[in-house]
Amino acid sequence: MANTAQTPVTAGGEDFAALLEESFGTTKRFEGRVVKGRVVAIENDIAVIDVGLKAEGRISVREFGGPGQVGEIKAGDMVDVYIERMENAAGEAVLSREKARREESWIQLEKAFTDGQRVTGTIFGRVKGGFTVDLSGAVAFLPGSQVDIRPVRDVGPLMGSPQPFQILKMDRARGNIVVSRRAVLEETRQEARSELVSNLAEGQVLQGVVKNITDYGAFVDLGGIDGLLHVTDLSYKRVNHPSEMLNIGDTVKVQIIRINRDTQRISLGMKQLESDPWDGAGSKYPVGAKLSGRVTNITEYGAFVELEPGIEGLVHVSEMSWTKKNVHPGKIVSTSQEVDVMVLEVDQEKRRISLGLKQAQQNPWEAFAAEHPVGTEVEGEVKNATEFGLFIGLDNDVDGMVHMSDIAWGISGEDALALHRKGEMVKAVVLAIEPDKERISLGMKQLERGGVTAAAAGGGARVNKNEIVTVTVLEVRDTGLEVQVGDDGATGFIKRTDLGRDRDEQRPERFQVGQKFDAMVTGTDRSKKPTFSIKAMQIAEEKQAVAQYGSSDSGASLGDILGEALKARDEKN
């Protein structure tokens, strides 16, 4: 009986345990799941929800609204809730509307991410580096760089309003979602651009609004697509910066120059709507024509001169001045200066005009030749000394050169160059002029009294070789004396060694300017200027005295003989 009595108990115990396990297992299956529930009542902002379990659950009304929104719910509404636990210490089911929305949202978001579809969300908060976005319960991160195509200073107008986003990255294990609004805008704009570009054609004339201005041009909005208006296509005239002609917000008429359908880049032009000033430029600006223009730009190699709006010519540095060589163009002309130029060459195909500034002015070499014929006496400043002569500054900013052989009679080379210093005012005579070679030859010695030129012109008596003449000291030098015959006779030179027979007599310093004495004409130098010698005269007089008054063997001394000869000469004079 004992066994018979225990069997029902055991069986009954087993049946009860099985029923209990089944009951708990069924209950366990609900935890962590989203189920449907009915709102039984609203009590002090708490919604009482019946999910068909032993106990009802409670959820704050705030969870039934989106981020920043007030939940709208009433008794009798059916809602999805998430069961966290079957019951808490109070014996109620622990429910969550927010987790239910999140679970449902994640499932939909994962599908959208896999399919590459856009999702709708609302920006509701600001965090470091970006913003938070509500994606139907799931919270995503929106980086600041992904808000818009261009940087946005104020995101206020975008917050709180549903907008499309593209999911960039998802990690359910960590609960991370990264979205982009910029990707959606770029895709939308790309679609719009493709449609707009397909309706555009090169040569088409449109109106647009200037959106941005850079150093190289302006971007013009053509109604959803931007085109670049390059600075070189603004006008035929020179434009240094687009802001000289355009302002942001201006409405402009432009022509489509080029369309790159692969990159969807559009090049625009404004000058193409104007007449080309280069048409017929060859006939308008014939070679040799003298014109007036305005200097627009100066470079190291020349200056650009605007002849009319849209047509500029280049004055090369070599064509700027007759006299100023190797000078920066900026020292000859200045920007905006009005100048006269001459057309030197026209290349209409390359749209180039070569101009000359100096050709529009009188050639100073020709002007000098007209005003100063050969033989004219001129005066100028010694500008420079070279190894072959002196350069003298003359009228009209031209220079003349005195070759070293034409500086002074009887002296040449470095000795002649050393006679004058830079900055000294000197006089010279014009010997030759070659305007085509820009060359003027001058002479200084030709102005000296008694020189070859003066004697030939009858300005003084000629002297003959071996003639004894009275000379006057004009200048005392270390190498000898510069002397002149009479008051207006020929000038010549007595070398140091010709100042006397004895070494003591060959000292130039024993003579003074203005001192007069006799000397013999011994010949002419390479400049055909007479040369004199006291020594030769002394030797000649000695020979003559010996021949006339006897030899030294006759008993008379040389002093007696010379004394008699000199006495006779003085009496003759």
Disulfide bonds with the S-S distance in Angstrom:
none
